[in-house]
Amino acid sequence: MDMRKLVGENCARIRKERGLTQEELAERSGFSQQYISDLERGRRNPTIVSIYEISQALGASHLDLVMP
């Protein structure tokens, strides 16, 4: 599996586990809802910084986003 898909699937799973909408995650993380949507569908190539910031907004470890 490529890294974009892995990060996107993990992001969507954790977001849903936390009971957050894409809009709520966008507000917490400072990214746009469109960015979150594209990320979750594997259409964005996230940077280390964006992975860290999204993980913080999710209340998760950055490793949770990159581990299979």
C-alpha positions, 0 to 999 in steps of 0.5 A, a space after each residue: 500500500 502506498 503511504 498516501 493511502 495508508 495515512 488517509 485511511 488511518 486518518 479517516 479511521 481515527 477521526 471517526 473513532 473520535 466522533 469528529 467530522 472532516 469539518 471539525 478536524 479541519 477546524 482543529 488542525 488548521 487545514 481546510 475541509 477539502 485538504 482533509 477530504 483529499 488526504 483521506 482519499 489518498 489524493 494528497 502527499 502529506 508532509 511530516 509537519 502536516 502528519 504531526 499537526 493532524 495527529 495532534 488535532 486528532 489526539 493521536 500519535 503521529 505514528 498512528 497515521 503512518 503505521 499499517 
